Amino acid sequence: MTTTPARPTQRAFARALLDPACPPPSGLCTWNGSDPGPRLDVYRNNVVVSLVAALADTFPVVQQLVGGEFFEAMVRLYICESPPTSPVLTDYGDGFADWVHHFEPATTLPYLADMARLERARVRAFHAADIEPVPPQAWQAVLSDPSRLVGCSLSLHPSLAIVHSAYALVSLWQAHQHDNPDTIDAAVAAVTLDHAEQALVWRDGDAVLVQPVAPTTAAFVLALRAGQPLGTAIEQLAGAELAAPLGLLVGHRLVTHIQSNGEQP
């Protein structure tokens, strides 16, 4: 499919739509000859408010961490610098975490960008494709020959993601899952922030789950995701038992295909 390049007037209108400092583009007019500026302001406000709301839905804990007023001011800047490139609002915000990482007013919360990565991973997990897991009989056939198992490559569910953080990211996210603000405050106060955590994110039915995992388990999952054979991925466990991380993937139905050594994908 080919995309028709935007005309200069369209590009100018798009810039003016998201940046209140931009004047109405030349050639913009109204049916009755009145000043188009106020009408553009109304349209601009509706568009920006919709985008702010979409980002608030995607990053609710980020919003709680910085407060509503700060969050709105921050995302308005992000919207101006990184407008959507897709009409699907659930696609918007992939670059937000990296943008937050370099947003100087947020540097007092060094874990904020990681929280944005976790929340964006949850949205992607929710909208990931549905793929059936490996049936039990297939596992039985492979597990009957352990020497065959180590040469296999495992395809993982597309909703599955790993988010690394130098901070207690999962604990902080979980603390914000309460409805009562006082309960949230108490839960947050109990979190030891200066403690690295790795988050495993996946979808189970209609629910998106977040679970902390050991660094070796995270490395193991990422190795499998990269297409490494199980025998090679096991090296990431640094001597730890395979049963727990493999059982985690199998138990949560996150393995979607077993490719034996030499088998065509």
Buried (B, 14 or more C-beta within 10 A) or exposed (E): EEEEEEEEEEEBBBBBBBBEEBEBBEEBEEEEEEEBEEEBEEBBEEBBEEBBEBBBBBBBBBBBBBEEEEBBEBBBEBBBEBBBEEEEBEBBBBBBBEBBBEBEEBEEBBBBBBBBBBBBBBBBBBEBEEBEBBEEEEBEEBEEEEEBBBBBBBBBBBBBBBBBBEBBBBBBBBBBEBEEEEEBEEBBEEBEBEEEBBBBBBBEEEEBBBBBBBEBBBBBBBBBBEEBBBBBBBEBBEEBEBEBBBEBBBEBBBBBBBBBEEEEE
